[in-house]
Amino acid sequence: MKVLVTGAGGFIGRHIVEELCELGHPVRATDLPSSDLSSSAALGAEVMPGDLLNPDDVSKLLDDVSHVIHCAATFNLGLPVETCLKVNRDASVLLADEAGKRGVEQFLHMSTGGVYGGSVYTPMREDHPHHPPDAYSLSKEAGEAAVAHKMREYGIPLTIFRPTAVYGPHSTYIAGAFYVLPSILRYRGIKKLPSVTGGKSLTLVHVKDIAGSVCFCLNNPDAYNEDFNLSEDKPLVAGEFFDFLFELFDIKVAFHVPYPKRLVEGIANLALKLPGPVSFGLANFVLDKMWNNIVAERGLVKKLKPHFDQDFMYFLLGNHYLDNSKIRGIGYVSRYPTCLEGLGETLEWYRSERWLP
């Protein structure tokens, strides 16, 4: 068995390569030629850069491959839908079609829980209606549907994963908000902040649980032609999450107020109607300047940045609580049932790597 992992230079892909190598599976790791695949090479994986929009590259990548784990994607909520579709749909179709012609034994496809959009019911199961709210989620839904069509055409088992918001070592995108903003507040001398009680339910997922879930489903008949939510076992409400985040950064809660649902949703809806640069352009400029000063003063590695895109506002509308009971039902045991352990460990990793002060 040889496993092709696409997007191996990315956040999720590198962890999947690591898990596969630890389990002793032969791995071919690929990403764009501009990507850093040194971590995969150091683990003993075969490294083969390539462009999934190039048919010749795709053909070479699939030589002697029995299983495909497709993680490659463009994940940036600020990109236009055309750009997202080109990578997240068109490249997926090309890869799936060639994999079908080669008769691979299983195709494992990384989608996103964002395909569900706002919750019609909570928690959201795999049969929840799809209402993708942003360009990224729309493109991932299109890619998921196209890959499913190809696998049915060729009669190849398909396993689809829909993770919620992912965190863990090496994360740069979401971590810009979770970790950089509290770091800026502490740097500015802020030691107390108000928090909220109650609020929307949310689940995160540690990247190690994504890698663990994917490897658990590899060559597993119970996972053939199934789709799985990837999330924590238990949700937190917004107030609990903020309290815990404050505690991690030694910020005390000055007082609590009830979660202002109407105010939050009103601001989110207003921001979504404004042009992107108007919504967050000035805020991103100011935050980036403040963070650059901290990075220079503390001698940090600049991997993180405080940046908000307009489509982040969709996370303020409705609950984001994905039900992971389906994958647990076939035997997977979560390594991080809640984010209360994982966020602290991740913070320590960032500090040890000098990504944070």
JOTA-V542005 format. One record per pair of residues at least 12 apart in sequence whose C-alpha atoms are under 10 Angstrom apart, sorted by sequence separation. I is the first residue (numbers start at 1). J is the second residue. D is the distance in whole Angstrom. If there is no record, write none. Layout:
I;J;D  I;J;D
//
This chain:
5;17;7  17;29;7  28;40;9  29;41;8  37;49;8  48;60;9  49;61;9  73;85;10  74;86;9  75;87;10  113;125;10  116;128;7  117;129;8  118;130;9  119;131;9  148;160;9  4;17;9  16;29;10  27;40;9  28;41;10  36;49;9  48;61;7  73;86;10  74;87;6  75;88;9  96;109;10  113;126;9  115;128;9  116;129;6  117;130;7  118;131;7  147;160;9  243;256;10  291;304;9  292;305;9  3;17;9  35;49;8  73;87;6  74;88;7  115;129;9  116;130;4  117;131;5  118;132;8  214;228;10  291;305;7  5;20;10  14;29;9  30;45;10  33;48;9  34;49;8  35;50;10  72;87;8  73;88;5  115;130;5  116;131;5  117;132;5  118;133;8  213;228;9  291;306;7  13;29;9  27;43;10  28;44;10  29;45;6  30;46;9  31;47;9  32;48;9  33;49;5  34;50;9  72;88;8  73;89;9  114;130;9  115;131;6  116;132;6  117;133;5  144;160;8  214;230;10  288;304;10  289;305;10  290;306;9  3;20;9  13;30;9  27;44;8  28;45;6  29;46;6  30;47;6  31;48;8  32;49;6  33;50;6  71;88;10  92;109;9  113;130;9  114;131;8  115;132;4  116;133;8  117;134;9  144;161;10  213;230;8  239;256;9  288;305;7  289;306;10  13;31;9  26;44;9  27;45;5  28;46;5  29;47;5  30;48;5  31;49;5  32;50;5  33;51;8  73;91;9  114;132;6  115;133;8  144;162;10  239;257;9  287;305;8  288;306;6  21;40;9  26;45;7  27;46;6  28;47;6  29;48;6  30;49;5  31;50;6  32;51;5  72;91;9  73;92;9  113;132;9  114;133;8  115;134;9  239;258;9  287;306;6  288;307;7  8;28;9  9;29;8  24;44;10  25;45;9  26;46;8  27;47;8  28;48;7  29;49;8  30;50;6  31;51;7  32;52;8  52;72;9  72;92;9  112;132;10  114;134;8  117;137;8  210;230;7  239;259;7  286;306;10  287;307;8  8;29;5  9;30;7  10;31;8  18;39;8  22;43;8  28;49;10  29;50;10  30;51;9  31;52;8  71;92;10  115;136;9  116;137;9  117;138;10  209;230;8  210;231;8  238;259;8  284;305;9  285;306;9  287;308;10  3;25;7  4;26;9  5;27;7  6;28;9  7;29;8  8;30;6  9;31;6  17;39;9  18;40;7  21;43;7  22;44;10  30;52;9  70;92;8  114;136;8  115;137;5  116;138;10  140;162;10  209;231;8  237;259;10  284;306;7  285;307;9  2;25;7  3;26;6  4;27;6  5;28;6  6;29;6  7;30;6  8;31;6  9;32;8  14;37;8  17;40;7  20;43;10  21;44;7  88;111;9  114;137;5  115;138;7  207;230;10  209;232;9  283;306;9  284;307;5  1;25;7  2;26;5  3;27;5  4;28;5  5;29;5  6;30;5  7;31;5  8;32;9  9;33;10  14;38;10  15;39;10  16;40;10  17;41;10  18;42;10  19;43;10  21;45;7  112;136;9  113;137;8  114;138;8  115;139;9  206;230;9  207;231;10  283;307;8  284;308;7  1;26;7  2;27;6  3;28;6  4;29;6  5;30;6  6;31;6  7;32;8  9;34;10  10;35;8  14;39;7  15;40;9  18;43;7  20;45;9  70;95;9  112;137;7  115;140;7  116;141;9  205;230;7  206;231;8  283;308;8  284;309;9  1;27;9  2;28;7  3;29;8  4;30;7  5;31;9  6;32;9  9;35;6  10;36;9  14;40;7  17;43;8  18;44;9  70;96;9  111;137;9  112;138;10  114;140;8  115;141;6  204;230;9  205;231;5  206;232;8  281;307;9  8;35;9  9;36;6  10;37;9  13;40;10  17;44;10  18;45;9  68;95;9  113;140;10  114;141;9  115;142;9  203;230;10  204;231;6  205;232;5  280;307;9  281;308;9  7;35;9  8;36;9  9;37;5  17;45;8  68;96;9  111;139;10  112;140;7  113;141;10  203;231;6  204;232;6  205;233;9  280;308;7  281;309;9  8;37;7  9;38;8  111;140;6  112;141;8  115;144;10  202;231;10  203;232;6  204;233;9  279;308;9  280;309;7  281;310;10  7;37;10  9;39;8  110;140;9  111;141;7  202;232;9  203;233;8  204;234;9  279;309;8  280;310;7  8;39;9  9;40;8  30;61;8  68;99;8  111;142;10  203;234;7  204;235;8  279;310;7  8;40;7  29;61;9  67;99;9  111;143;8  112;144;9  202;234;9  203;235;5  204;236;9  276;308;10  277;309;9  278;310;10  28;61;8  53;86;8  58;91;9  62;95;9  66;99;9  110;143;10  111;144;6  201;234;10  202;235;5  203;236;7  276;309;7  277;310;9  28;62;9  53;87;8  61;95;9  65;99;9  109;143;9  110;144;8  201;235;6  202;236;6  203;237;9  276;310;6  52;87;8  59;94;10  109;144;7  126;161;10  200;235;10  201;236;6  202;237;6  275;310;9  276;311;9  55;91;9  58;94;8  59;95;8  62;98;8  63;99;10  66;102;9  67;103;10  68;104;8  126;162;9  171;207;9  200;236;8  201;237;4  202;238;7  274;310;9  28;65;8  53;90;7  54;91;8  58;95;6  61;98;10  62;99;7  65;102;9  66;103;8  67;104;6  68;105;8  69;106;9  70;107;8  71;108;9  72;109;9  73;110;9  165;202;9  166;203;10  167;204;7  168;205;9  169;206;9  170;207;9  199;236;9  200;237;5  201;238;6  273;310;9  27;65;9  52;90;9  53;91;5  57;95;10  58;96;10  61;99;10  64;102;9  65;103;9  66;104;5  67;105;6  68;106;7  69;107;6  70;108;6  71;109;7  72;110;8  73;111;9  109;147;8  164;202;9  165;203;8  166;204;6  167;205;6  168;206;6  169;207;8  198;236;9  199;237;5  200;238;5  201;239;9  203;241;10  272;310;6  8;47;9  26;65;10  52;91;5  53;92;9  55;94;7  58;97;10  59;98;7  63;102;8  65;104;7  66;105;5  67;106;5  68;107;5  69;108;5  70;109;5  71;110;5  108;147;10  109;148;9  164;203;7  165;204;5  166;205;5  167;206;5  168;207;5  169;208;9  198;237;6  199;238;5  200;239;8  201;240;10  202;241;9  271;310;7  272;311;7  5;45;10  9;49;10  27;67;10  28;68;10  29;69;10  31;71;10  32;72;9  51;91;9  52;92;8  53;93;9  54;94;9  55;95;8  58;98;7  59;99;9  62;102;8  64;104;9  65;105;9  66;106;7  67;107;6  68;108;6  69;109;6  70;110;6  71;111;8  107;147;9  163;203;10  164;204;6  165;205;6  166;206;6  167;207;6  168;208;8  197;237;8  198;238;6  199;239;6  201;241;10  271;311;9  272;312;9  4;45;10  8;49;10  27;68;10  31;72;7  52;93;10  53;94;7  54;95;10  58;99;9  66;107;9  67;108;8  68;109;8  69;110;8  70;111;9  107;148;10  163;204;8  164;205;6  165;206;9  166;207;6  167;208;9  168;209;10  196;237;10  197;238;8  198;239;5  199;240;9  271;312;10  272;313;7  3;45;10  4;46;9  5;47;10  6;48;10  7;49;10  30;72;9  52;94;7  53;95;8  62;104;9  163;205;7  164;206;10  165;207;10  166;208;10  196;238;8  197;239;5  198;240;7  199;241;10  268;310;9  271;313;7  272;314;8  4;47;10  6;49;9  7;50;10  52;95;7  55;98;9  59;102;9  163;206;10  166;209;10  195;238;9  196;239;5  197;240;7  198;241;10  268;311;9  270;313;9  271;314;10  4;48;10  6;50;9  107;151;8  163;207;9  166;210;8  195;239;7  196;240;8  197;241;10  268;312;9  269;313;8  6;51;10  7;52;10  106;151;9  195;240;9  196;241;10  197;242;9  268;313;5  269;314;8  6;52;9  116;162;10  163;209;10  195;241;10  196;242;8  197;243;9  267;313;9  268;314;7  304;350;10  100;147;10  115;162;8  163;210;8  195;242;7  196;243;8  268;315;9  269;316;9  303;350;10  88;136;8  92;140;10  103;151;10  112;160;9  113;161;8  114;162;8  162;210;10  194;242;10  195;243;7  265;313;9  268;316;6  269;317;8  88;137;9  89;138;10  90;139;9  93;142;10  97;146;10  101;150;10  106;155;10  107;156;7  108;157;8  109;158;7  110;159;9  111;160;7  112;161;7  113;162;5  114;163;8  161;210;9  194;243;9  264;313;9  265;314;9  267;316;9  268;317;7  301;350;10  85;135;8  88;138;9  89;139;6  92;142;10  93;143;7  96;146;9  97;147;8  100;150;7  104;154;10  105;155;10  106;156;6  107;157;6  108;158;6  109;159;6  110;160;6  111;161;6  112;162;4  113;163;5  114;164;7  193;243;10  265;315;10  266;316;10  305;355;10  84;135;7  85;136;8  88;139;6  89;140;7  92;143;6  93;144;9  96;147;6  99;150;9  100;151;7  103;154;8  104;155;10  105;156;6  106;157;5  107;158;5  108;159;5  109;160;5  110;161;5  111;162;5  112;163;5  113;164;5  114;165;9  195;246;9  265;316;6  266;317;9  300;351;9  303;354;9  304;355;7  17;69;10  83;135;9  84;136;6  85;137;10  87;139;8  88;140;6  89;141;8  90;142;9  91;143;8  92;144;8  93;145;10  94;146;10  95;147;9  96;148;9  97;149;10  98;150;10  99;151;9  100;152;9  102;154;10  103;155;9  104;156;7  105;157;7  106;158;6  107;159;6  108;160;6  109;161;6  110;162;7  111;163;7  112;164;7  113;165;8  161;213;9  194;246;10  264;316;7  265;317;6  301;353;8  302;354;9  303;355;6  304;356;8  16;69;9  81;134;8  82;135;8  83;136;9  84;137;9  85;138;8  86;139;8  87;140;9  88;141;9  89;142;6  90;143;7  93;146;6  94;147;9  96;149;9  97;150;6  100;153;8  101;154;7  103;156;7  104;157;9  105;158;9  106;159;8  107;160;9  108;161;8  109;162;9  110;163;8  111;164;10  112;165;9  161;214;8  193;246;8  264;317;8  265;318;9  300;353;9  301;354;6  302;355;6  303;356;9  80;134;9  81;135;5  82;136;10  84;138;8  85;139;5  88;142;8  89;143;4  92;146;8  93;147;6  96;150;6  97;151;8  100;154;5  160;214;9  192;246;9  300;354;5  301;355;5  302;356;9  6;61;9  16;71;9  79;134;10  80;135;6  81;136;7  84;139;6  85;140;8  88;143;6  89;144;8  92;147;7  93;148;10  95;150;10  96;151;7  99;154;9  100;155;8  159;214;9  191;246;9  261;316;9  299;354;8  300;355;6  301;356;8  5;61;10  13;69;9  78;134;9  79;135;7  80;136;8  81;137;9  83;139;9  84;140;8  85;141;10  87;143;9  88;144;9  89;145;9  90;146;9  93;149;9  94;150;10  97;153;9  100;156;7  261;317;9  298;354;9  299;355;9  300;356;7  301;357;10  4;61;8  13;70;9  14;71;10  77;134;7  78;135;8  79;136;8  81;138;8  82;139;9  85;142;8  86;143;10  89;146;7  90;147;10  93;150;8  97;154;9  99;156;9  160;217;10  194;251;10  195;252;9  196;253;9  261;318;10  299;356;10  300;357;7  4;62;7  13;71;6  77;135;7  78;136;9  81;139;7  85;143;8  89;147;8  96;154;10  159;217;8  191;249;9  192;250;9  193;251;7  194;252;8  195;253;6  197;255;10  198;256;10  298;356;9  299;357;9  3;62;9  4;63;10  12;71;7  13;72;8  76;135;9  77;136;6  84;143;10  159;218;9  191;250;7  192;251;5  193;252;6  194;253;5  195;254;7  196;255;8  197;256;6  198;257;9  199;258;8  200;259;9  295;354;9  298;357;7  2;62;10  4;64;10  11;71;10  12;72;9  75;135;10  76;136;7  77;137;9  96;156;10  190;250;10  191;251;5  192;252;5  193;253;5  194;254;5  195;255;6  196;256;5  197;257;6  198;258;7  199;259;5  295;355;9  297;357;10  2;63;10  3;64;9  4;65;6  8;69;10  10;71;8  75;136;7  159;220;10  190;251;7  191;252;6  192;253;6  193;254;5  194;255;5  195;256;5  196;257;5  197;258;5  198;259;6  199;260;8  200;261;8  295;356;8  2;64;7  3;65;6  4;66;8  5;67;9  6;68;8  7;69;9  8;70;9  9;71;10  10;72;8  74;136;8  75;137;9  157;219;9  159;221;10  189;251;10  190;252;9  191;253;9  192;254;5  193;255;8  194;256;6  195;257;6  196;258;5  197;259;6  198;260;9  199;261;7  294;356;9  295;357;8  1;64;9  2;65;5  3;66;6  4;67;6  5;68;6  6;69;6  7;70;7  8;71;7  9;72;9  10;73;9  73;136;9  159;222;10  160;223;9  182;245;8  186;249;7  191;254;9  192;255;9  193;256;9  194;257;8  195;258;9  196;259;5  197;260;9  198;261;10  294;357;8  1;65;7  2;66;5  3;67;5  4;68;5  5;69;5  6;70;5  7;71;5  8;72;7  10;74;10  157;221;9  159;223;6  160;224;9  166;230;9  178;242;10  182;246;7  185;249;9  186;250;8  195;259;9  196;260;8  1;66;6  2;67;6  3;68;6  4;69;6  5;70;6  6;71;5  7;72;4  74;139;10  75;140;10  158;223;8  159;224;6  160;225;8  161;226;9  162;227;7  163;228;8  164;229;8  165;230;9  166;231;9  186;251;8  1;67;7  2;68;9  3;69;7  4;70;8  5;71;7  6;72;5  7;73;7  73;139;10  74;140;10  157;223;9  158;224;6  159;225;5  160;226;6  161;227;6  162;228;6  163;229;6  164;230;6  165;231;8  179;245;9  182;248;9  183;249;7  185;251;9  5;72;8  6;73;9  7;74;10  73;140;9  157;224;5  158;225;5  159;226;5  160;227;4  161;228;5  162;229;5  163;230;4  164;231;6  178;245;8  182;249;7  156;224;9  157;225;5  158;226;7  159;227;6  160;228;6  161;229;6  162;230;6  163;231;6  164;232;9  182;250;9  156;225;9  157;226;9  158;227;8  159;228;8  160;229;9  161;230;7  162;231;9  163;232;10  179;248;10  182;251;8  73;143;10  179;249;9  152;225;9  151;225;9  148;225;9  123;201;9  122;201;9  123;202;9  123;203;10  238;319;10  237;319;9  237;320;10  237;321;10  235;320;9  236;321;9  235;321;6  234;321;9  235;322;8  233;321;10  234;322;9  235;323;9  6;95;10  232;321;9  233;322;9  234;323;9  68;158;10  69;159;9  70;160;10  71;161;10  231;321;8  232;322;8  233;323;7  234;324;9  69;160;10  231;322;6  232;323;8  233;324;6  230;322;8  231;323;7  232;324;7  233;325;8  248;340;10  229;322;7  230;323;8  231;324;6  232;325;10  229;323;7  230;324;6  231;325;9  228;323;9  229;324;5  230;325;9  233;328;9  244;339;10  245;340;9  248;343;8  249;344;10  77;173;10  228;324;7  229;325;8  230;326;9  231;327;10  244;340;7  248;344;7  13;110;10  76;173;8  228;325;9  229;326;8  230;327;8  247;344;10  12;110;10  75;173;9  228;326;7  229;327;7  230;328;10  241;339;9  245;343;8  249;347;9  227;326;9  228;327;6  241;340;9  244;343;9  245;344;9  248;347;8  110;210;10  126;226;9  127;227;9  226;326;10  227;327;9  228;328;10  233;333;9  244;344;9  248;348;10  3;104;10  126;227;7  226;327;10  233;334;7  126;228;7  188;290;10  232;334;7  233;335;10  234;336;10  235;337;9  236;338;8  3;106;10  4;107;10  5;108;10  6;109;10  125;228;9  126;229;6  184;287;8  187;290;10  231;334;9  232;335;9  233;336;8  234;337;6  235;338;7  236;339;9  1;105;9  3;107;10  110;214;9  125;229;7  187;291;10  223;327;8  230;334;10  232;336;7  233;337;5  234;338;6  235;339;9  236;340;9  109;214;9  124;229;9  222;327;10  231;336;9  232;337;5  233;338;6  234;339;9  108;214;8  181;287;8  184;290;7  231;337;8  232;338;5  233;339;10  108;215;10  180;287;9  184;291;7  187;294;8  222;329;10  223;330;8  231;338;9  232;339;7  180;288;10  183;291;9  222;330;7  231;339;10  108;217;8  222;331;10  108;218;8  181;291;9  184;294;8  217;327;9  220;330;10  106;217;10  107;218;9  108;219;10  180;291;8  183;294;9  216;327;10  106;218;8  107;219;10  123;235;9  105;218;10  106;219;7  202;315;9  217;330;9  105;219;8  106;220;9  213;327;8  216;330;10  217;331;10  106;221;10  108;223;10  113;228;10  200;315;10  213;328;9  216;331;9  217;332;9  108;224;9  111;227;10  113;229;7  200;316;8  202;318;10  203;319;9  204;320;9  216;332;7  106;223;10  107;224;9  108;225;10  110;227;10  111;228;10  112;229;8  113;230;8  199;316;10  200;317;9  201;318;8  202;319;6  203;320;6  204;321;8  205;322;10  216;333;10  106;224;8  107;225;9  108;226;10  109;227;9  110;228;10  111;229;10  112;230;9  113;231;9  200;318;7  201;319;5  202;320;5  203;321;5  204;322;9  213;331;10  106;225;9  108;227;10  199;318;10  200;319;5  201;320;6  202;321;5  203;322;6  213;332;7  199;319;9  200;320;8  201;321;6  202;322;8  203;323;9  212;332;8  213;333;9  200;321;9  201;322;10  203;324;10  212;333;9  213;334;8  184;306;9  212;334;8  213;335;10  209;332;9  212;335;8  180;304;7  181;305;9  209;333;9  210;334;9  179;304;9  180;305;7  181;306;6  209;334;6  210;335;10  179;305;9  180;306;6  181;307;10  208;334;9  209;335;6  176;303;9  177;304;9  179;306;9  180;307;9  208;335;7  209;336;7  175;303;10  176;304;5  177;305;8  178;306;9  206;334;9  208;336;8  209;337;9  175;304;7  176;305;5  177;306;6  205;334;10  206;335;8  207;336;10  173;303;9  174;304;9  175;305;8  176;306;5  177;307;7  205;335;10  206;336;7  172;303;7  173;304;7  174;305;10  175;306;8  176;307;6  177;308;8  205;336;8  206;337;9  171;303;9  172;304;5  173;305;8  174;306;9  175;307;10  176;308;9  204;336;10  205;337;9  206;338;9  170;303;9  171;304;9  172;305;8  173;306;9  174;307;9  204;337;10  205;338;8  206;339;7  170;304;10  172;306;10  173;307;8  174;308;9  203;337;10  204;338;8  205;339;7  208;342;10  173;308;10  203;338;8  204;339;7  206;341;10  207;342;10  203;339;8  206;342;7  205;342;9  206;343;8  204;342;10  204;343;10  206;346;9  69;214;8  69;215;10  69;218;9  68;218;9  67;218;8  67;219;8  15;168;10  66;219;10  12;166;9  15;169;9  11;166;9  12;167;9  15;170;9  165;320;9  11;167;9  12;168;9  14;170;9  164;320;8  11;168;9  12;169;10  164;321;8  11;169;8  12;170;9  164;322;7  11;170;6  12;171;8  163;322;8  10;170;9  11;171;6  162;322;9  10;171;9  11;172;8  163;324;10  11;173;9  162;324;10  179;343;10  178;343;9  161;327;10  179;346;10  179;347;7  178;347;10  187;357;9  168;339;10  175;346;10  179;350;9  167;339;9  175;347;10  169;342;10  183;356;7  184;357;10  168;342;7  169;343;10  183;357;7  136;311;9  167;342;8  168;343;7  171;346;9  175;350;10  180;355;9  134;310;9  135;311;8  167;343;8  168;344;10  169;345;9  170;346;9  179;355;10  180;356;7  134;311;6  168;345;8  169;346;6  179;356;8  180;357;10  133;311;8  134;312;9  168;346;5  169;347;8  134;313;10  167;346;8  168;347;9  169;348;9  170;349;9  171;350;9  134;314;8  169;349;6  170;350;8  133;314;7  168;349;9  169;350;7  132;314;10  133;315;10  168;350;9  170;353;10  172;355;10  169;353;10  170;355;10  19;208;9  18;208;10  25;215;10  16;207;9  20;211;8  15;207;7  16;208;8  19;211;6  20;212;9  23;215;9  14;207;10  15;208;7  16;209;10  18;211;8  19;212;7  12;206;10  13;207;10  15;209;10  16;210;8  17;211;8  20;214;9  128;322;10  12;207;6  15;210;8  16;211;5  19;214;9  20;215;7  124;319;9  11;207;8  12;208;9  15;211;6  16;212;8  19;215;7  118;314;8  122;318;10  123;319;8  124;320;8  125;321;9  126;322;9  13;210;10  14;211;9  15;212;9  16;213;9  117;314;8  118;315;8  121;318;10  122;319;7  123;320;8  124;321;6  125;322;6  126;323;8  12;210;8  13;211;8  16;214;8  17;215;10  20;218;10  78;276;8  117;315;9  118;316;9  119;317;9  120;318;9  121;319;9  122;320;8  123;321;5  124;322;5  125;323;5  126;324;9  12;211;7  16;215;8  118;317;7  119;318;6  120;319;9  122;321;6  123;322;5  124;323;5  125;324;8  126;325;10  114;314;10  117;317;9  118;318;5  119;319;6  121;321;9  122;322;8  123;323;5  124;324;9  125;325;8  126;326;8  114;315;9  117;318;9  118;319;7  119;320;7  122;323;8  123;324;9  125;326;8  117;319;9  118;320;7  119;321;8  117;320;9  118;321;10  119;322;9  116;320;9  114;320;9  116;322;10  113;320;9  113;321;10  113;322;8  3;218;9  1;219;10  78;308;9  79;309;9  77;308;9  78;309;5  77;309;6  78;310;7  79;311;10  76;309;8  77;310;8  78;311;7  77;311;6  78;312;9  76;311;10  77;312;7
//
